[in-house]
Amino acid sequence: MSKVPVIILSGFLGSGKTTLLLRLLHEANRHQLKPAILMNELGQYDVDGGTIHTDLPGASIEKLLDGCICCSKKVEVAQSVRRLLDQQPDLLFIELTGVANPEEVADALTEPYLLNRVELKHIVTVLDAEWVLDYNSIFNTDRQLVHTLRRQMEVADTVLINKTDLVPSSHLPKIEKAVKKQNSSAAIHFTKHSEMNMEGVFAGLQPIVLSAPVVKRSFKVIGSVRKQEHTANHHHEHEGTEKSFSRVQTLTLPLAENTPITLKQVERFLKQWGGQLLRAKGYLTLSNSDGSDNRLVQFAGSRISWQPTEYEGSSYLVLIGIDLDREQMEQEWAKLAN
Ligand SMILES: Nc1nc2c(ncn2[C@@H]2O[C@H](COP(=O)(O)OP(=O)(O)OP(=O)(O)O)[C@@H](O)[C@H]2O)c(=O)[nH]1
């Protein structure tokens, strides 16, 4: 049986992985390849899965929520991959949390029952051009995180220097030099909104000819794994292995139905946390003069963006950061929601 090619997407929080995944999925569609997707998110809720579903209703997705793929998740990764393979995809995308080390996933794919069924084709790492050169100084107290970010760069065969619209062009050769210093063999692409020529990634990938009859393309979520939210510092103690992330935590802030909240209030809330807040995402029903509307909010690299969304579930915001002042955040959110 042919092995299913696997493409791993890595890169720090908010660098543009999901944006890239959506492009890859459309490209897969154009090549008539049936994709399967494994998404790993920090946080109790599945924000990116919502995005994928809006964009590409029903792709086969497995989600590992609120965890990093390193420790205990490795078994779950392998099981999720197995379930996805049962859907007989032509290729499998694995999007990692921004603080995971792609090597850990490569490792999970070597489980005996997967070894002969999958083939790791690419590790694509997406970098945020605006921040990538500052990670060493921003996270200088967190050696493990700096190490993970470096490994993401080192193990990639394809590196996207993304968000080039946010930096002066004179900045780009410096980033390229820094990438080449860590990894002299990767193909480097300068991108805006993760837009790149995908031919290199798709070269040689073909629909897999199965001996069994081809199952009609399945458009459904075939499972999701929810875990308790990280409550305290999520220190990973592995004997003999590397930690994938150390002080990064998540906090989920729900918003009760019909709570009047405005875009300005949310932006003010997000901007008050300085360096401890790395990333935030959520679905919120905003009130405005014309009534209310549902929006996806994203905070990445200290910028905030809002998009309309068809999501109709309960409102919530997921915060991801380092040493989050959880209590104060919850208090401020509660004030805002009153
Ligand atoms: N200005 C600008 N914004 C971008 C670019 N690429 C992505 N974004 C925005 O950056 C935010 C984060 O993008 P995502 O693709 O969700 O990033 P991610 O790496 O999947 O984020 P995590 O899942 O949190 O790790 C979104 O608001 C994107 O629209 C870019 O090239 N330029």
The ligand as a MOL file (V3000), in Angstrom:
LIG
                    3D

  0  0  0     0  0            999 V3000
M  V30 BEGIN CTAB
M  V30 COUNTS 32 34 0 0 0
M  V30 BEGIN ATOM
M  V30 1 N -0.4690 41.7470 8.0820 0
M  V30 2 C -0.4060 40.4190 7.9470 0
M  V30 3 N -1.1780 39.6180 8.7130 0
M  V30 4 C -1.0910 38.2880 8.5420 0
M  V30 5 C -0.2130 37.6990 7.5950 0
M  V30 6 N -0.3400 36.3510 7.6670 0
M  V30 7 C -1.2600 36.1030 8.6230 0
M  V30 8 N -1.7270 37.2650 9.1490 0
M  V30 9 C -2.7210 37.4530 10.2290 0
M  V30 10 O -2.0950 37.0490 11.4500 0
M  V30 11 C -3.0580 36.4400 12.3240 0
M  V30 12 C -2.5790 35.0390 12.7060 0
M  V30 13 O -2.5640 34.1970 11.5370 0
M  V30 14 P -2.7710 32.6060 11.6450 0
M  V30 15 O -2.6350 32.0600 10.2690 0
M  V30 16 O -4.0030 32.2830 12.4040 0
M  V30 17 O -1.5030 32.2300 12.5190 0
M  V30 18 P -1.1600 30.8260 13.2400 0
M  V30 19 O 0.3010 30.6590 13.1220 0
M  V30 20 O -2.0290 29.7350 12.6960 0
M  V30 21 O -1.5790 31.1350 14.7370 0
M  V30 22 P -1.6550 30.0590 15.9900 0
M  V30 23 O -2.6390 28.9970 15.5660 0
M  V30 24 O -2.1380 30.8710 17.1420 0
M  V30 25 O -0.2940 29.5730 16.2420 0
M  V30 26 C -4.3770 36.4400 11.5510 0
M  V30 27 O -5.0950 37.5800 11.9480 0
M  V30 28 C -3.9400 36.5350 10.0940 0
M  V30 29 O -4.9140 37.1040 9.2560 0
M  V30 30 C 0.6070 38.5740 6.7910 0
M  V30 31 O 1.4220 38.1660 5.9580 0
M  V30 32 N 0.4700 39.9190 7.0210 0
M  V30 END ATOM
M  V30 BEGIN BOND
M  V30 1 1 1 2
M  V30 2 2 2 3
M  V30 3 1 2 32
M  V30 4 1 3 4
M  V30 5 2 4 5
M  V30 6 1 4 8
M  V30 7 1 5 6
M  V30 8 1 5 30
M  V30 9 2 6 7
M  V30 10 1 7 8
M  V30 11 1 8 9
M  V30 12 1 9 10
M  V30 13 1 9 28
M  V30 14 1 10 11
M  V30 15 1 11 12
M  V30 16 1 11 26
M  V30 17 1 12 13
M  V30 18 1 13 14
M  V30 19 2 14 15
M  V30 20 1 14 16
M  V30 21 1 14 17
M  V30 22 1 17 18
M  V30 23 2 18 19
M  V30 24 1 18 20
M  V30 25 1 18 21
M  V30 26 1 21 22
M  V30 27 2 22 23
M  V30 28 1 22 24
M  V30 29 1 22 25
M  V30 30 1 26 27
M  V30 31 1 26 28
M  V30 32 1 28 29
M  V30 33 2 30 31
M  V30 34 1 30 32
M  V30 END BOND
M  V30 END CTAB
M  END
